[in-house]
Amino acid sequence: MNQVERRIFLIKELLKEQPRYRHMEIPQDSTGQMRLLRSLMNVRMPGKAARELLEVQDAYLQEETARKGITDLESLKPVSEGIYLWQGDITTLRCDAIVNAANSGMTGCYAPCHGCIDNCIHTFSGIQLRLACAEIVEQQGHEEETGKAKITPAFNLPCRYVIHTVGPIISGKLTERDQELLASCYRSCLELAEENGLKNIAFCCISTGEFHFPNDKAAEIAIRTVREYQGQTHSNMEVIFNVFKDADYEIYKEQLAGN
């Protein structure tokens, strides 16, 4: 199969799974098809899938990521010893682990084609990731707590693992507790990465965006927490601060220069 054939196959199979969408027409244009496929993946509940569906999905997603272009950590230059600042799509970064800013349900974003990092990571990892996260929640018997972290395989992403953490949601004035919880997210991810023998980890801007944590304060906490962890544990783990927006790049660039 080529990419178009894979995409049509996946759309048809996912439509069959969901009776209310079975009679939906498949767009003729590639952009419309890609949006529909992503939407169907986003709304699919956690569950097993047929072997052929997974094989076609895996080939499709890996090709799509290759087309976007994969960035190897080895190609990046550190801003200081063991610390990197990289602006780009975290789903295209080849490293040991990337961090997902998850919600408490842990199974990803169900809003079709939403622009949050949780949606992007689950989309390009594949439908296996949602099931893996659902199994973690089922095993622990409750939703994921804010400030904690869990690890899963990365499936079709170029990284090896995804570390999921739930950051604080800011609905009013920023509190000391909010700041403590955000710092806990970074510590929990670092500790979990160490426990699993990982040599590097890429952090997204946890709790900013949809969770409304002020970007500059979030960057300050992220950098301080990583520095403190390195100092206290003498860890050699490489840390990549990943940003997507220009504004966040400037914030991190300035704050890292001052540290």
MOQUIPE-V243003 format. One record per run of one state. SS is the DSSP state (H for helix, E for strand, - for the rest). FROM is the first residue (numbers start at 0). TO is the last residue. If there is no record, write none. Layout:
SS,FROM,TO / SS,FROM,TO
This chain:
-,0,1 / H,2,16 / -,17,17 / H,18,20 / -,21,28 / H,29,42 / -,43,49 / H,50,67 / -,68,69 / E,70,71 / H,72,74 / -,75,78 / E,79,79 / -,80,81 / E,82,86 / -,87,88 / H,89,91 / E,92,93 / -,94,95 / E,96,101 / -,102,115 / H,116,124 / -,125,125 / H,126,139 / -,140,147 / E,148,152 / -,153,159 / E,160,165 / -,166,174 / H,175,194 / -,195,198 / E,199,202 / -,203,207 / H,208,210 / -,211,213 / H,214,232 / -,233,236 / E,237,242 / -,243,244 / H,245,256 / -,257,258
